[in-house]
Amino acid sequence: MEYFELEMHGDHLRVEWNGKATFNIQWPIGGRWVDFECFTCYGIDNAQDALECAYEWINENVFEFQGE
């Protein structure tokens, strides 16, 4: 597993990536990282591709939904 901690739109969150196509979006709740959402993204070759995919997915599916 690889983890990317992000600060987006004033929110702190973490992306857990299994090194293939599966991602978990996690929020800090009570001092622990808790899974909030999961998604898949195919065609990822490296960690940079994974991070870019995660940013795009979060912006389209989390913050757009919240109206930010």
C-alpha positions in Angstrom: 0.0 0.0 0.0 1.0 3.5 -0.7 -0.4 6.6 1.1 -0.8 10.2 -0.1 -1.8 12.8 2.5 -3.5 15.7 0.8 -4.8 19.1 1.8 -7.6 20.1 -0.6 -10.0 23.0 -0.3 -9.1 23.2 3.4 -9.7 19.6 4.1 -7.1 17.1 5.2 -7.5 13.6 3.7 -5.5 10.6 2.8 -5.5 8.4 -0.3 -4.6 4.7 0.1 -3.5 3.1 -3.2 -2.9 -0.7 -3.5 -0.3 -0.2 -6.2 -2.7 -1.4 -9.0 -6.1 0.1 -9.7 -7.8 0.4 -6.3 -8.0 3.5 -4.1 -9.6 4.3 -0.7 -10.3 7.9 0.3 -9.8 8.3 4.0 -10.7 11.1 6.5 -9.2 11.6 9.9 -11.9 10.8 12.5 -11.0 10.5 16.2 -7.3 10.3 15.5 -7.7 7.4 13.0 -7.9 7.3 9.2 -11.4 6.0 8.3 -12.4 4.9 4.8 -14.9 7.3 3.2 -15.0 6.1 -0.4 -13.3 3.7 -2.7 -12.8 3.8 -6.5 -10.8 2.2 -9.3 -8.7 3.8 -11.9 -7.0 1.6 -14.6 -3.9 2.3 -16.7 -1.7 3.5 -13.8 2.0 3.0 -14.3 3.5 4.7 -11.3 2.8 6.7 -8.1 2.6 10.0 -10.0 -0.1 8.6 -12.2 -1.9 7.3 -9.1 -1.7 10.7 -7.4 -3.0 12.5 -10.5 -5.9 10.0 -10.8 -6.8 10.5 -7.1 -6.8 14.3 -7.4 -9.0 14.2 -10.4 -11.4 11.7 -8.8 -11.6 13.6 -5.5 -12.3 17.0 -7.3 -15.0 15.4 -9.5 -16.7 13.2 -6.9 -16.1 14.7 -3.5 -15.7 18.4 -3.7 -18.0 19.0 -6.7 -20.7 17.1 -4.8 -20.1 19.3 -1.8 -20.5 22.4 -4.0 -16.9 23.6 -3.7 
